[in-house]
Amino acid sequence: MATDNLTKAGDFNLEVVELISYRNHVAEGGPLLMDIKPITLLVELVEDITETFLSGSITVYDTQDIRTTLPITGLERLNLKFSTPGMPGYAFNEEEGVPFQVYKIEEVKVDESFNRGQFYKIYFISPEAYNNDTTRVSQAFEGVIEDAVDILLRDKTFLNSKKELFFEPTKSNTKNVIPNLKPINTIKFLGKQARSSLYANTGYMFYETATGFNFRSIESMLAMGGASARPSKWSFSHQIANVDKMNVAKQMRNVIRYEYLSPVDMDLNINAGAYASRLITIDHFNKKIETNDFDYSASFGNHFHTEHKDGAKSDDQMTLPLHKLYDTDKDLSQMPMSKLMVMSETAQKHNDYEDIPVNELVQQQNSQTTLLNQNNIILLVHGNTLLNAGDIITFNMPLMAPVYDKKEQLNPYMAGRYLIKSIKHTISIESASHDMVIHAMKDAVRTPYPIETSQVQIPTPDRSTATTVYAVDANILSKVGDE
């Protein structure tokens, strides 16, 4: 029975786990149903802003061989409903939402202690995935891009979804002719060309959470109304000592374990064009060639990032310290030949419709995506269905140094606000616990890095000579002769 009282961290309400057969129940005149909650051992569900659909698996212990007697063929649906007590949750059942689609069974293992029992995993995904797999888009879409996305999501010949769509308006006025792409590939293609109506950015994500589908830019996840930073939805801390088990609120904010991924990969960032790039566009119709250089430092303050200054955009919390490289008298943002791109562009190729210039699409998107793949953290925390992929959280990452005054210091750069990339929910019936693995991203530092405008002098011996290998060989031979 569901409850609204959270008595301990990790509490959960698992209300419905039910298979809907592709067969009809002759006596009751509806689909044949099978309640598998009594045999469920583990429920896992993932939502991710880089993945289109919700997906997951259910591990069961089956002593009645229902995968054969039902049978389970990959044409079944799944009613699933769970939540954290007192919080909104996942309602993907017939009464409140859209049931999932079962698509695979794996890891079948016979119970060695009881040869009539078996363990196996039932995998599920949103039913729109099957519609995407079986259809193609071959038509033109005109006007603002969100209208095309709505058609692709709703139309019975495409994804045929009944779920809510949360979209960020664009100021695009384009015409795109789609040549036999699948619906999701079409949406991704259109998303790369979408320009926000409020933010100085381009490129939209299309993903599903517990509340529905989202079509929006990353910057809209970081800010609100085009004017202020989005508030953090939840704050986490890593407690070195055991957390008071009677304090449920404190437990819910405790990070059980965390891992910091790829904090520095400067070589990758430079070659990917995260800090600087040059784009040469060629307009064959108008016989025009243009060059556009991207400067990360100069453009940083034009956008919202994970960190902010009193809710406003920040211009100095970059992940790249301002520092002149070697004796070039330039910082890495001023070196556009780090990445060179050449692309074709033709303006107004569809009469009154105007595509977004390529130089507004590629370079900023490329930099943002690359830097969000740096400074990533993995948090193991107690289950909390209030949070979704795309939300902002705060992680009070401790400074990994001795504590002398009993007051733990925060990491000046990596503590702070993060964007949730993905959440994996794990509900264990055996341990009666609900945990989450949160993968979060950061594209700015909490405290600006120190600026060093003077060239750092590192004295090294001057060996800038060139010597032939023949001379080296001759020297060796002369020494051999002396012996």
ABEGO torsion letter per residue (X at the ends): XBBABBABBGBBBBABBBBBBABBBAAAGBBBBBBAAAABABBBBBBBAABABBBBBBBBBBAAGAAAAOBBAGABBBBBBBBBBGBBBBBBBAAABBBBBBABBBGBBBBAABAABBBBBBBBBBAAAAAAAABBBBBBBBEBAAAAAAAAAABAABAGBABBBBBBBBABBBBBBBBGBBAAAAAAAAAAABBBAABBBBEBBBBBBAAEBBBBBAAAAABBGGABBBBBABBBBBBABBBBAABAAAAAABBABBBBBGABBAAAAAAAGAABBBBBBBBAAAGBBBBBBBBAAAAAAABBBABBBGGBBBAAABABBBBBBEAAGBBAAABAAABBBBBBBBBGABEABBBBBAAAAAAAAAAAAAAAABGBBBBBBBBBAABBBGBBBBBBBBBBBBBAAGBBBBBAAABEBBBBABBBBBBBAAAGBBBBBBBBBBABBABBBBBBABBBBBBBBBABBBBBAAAAAAAAAAAAAAX
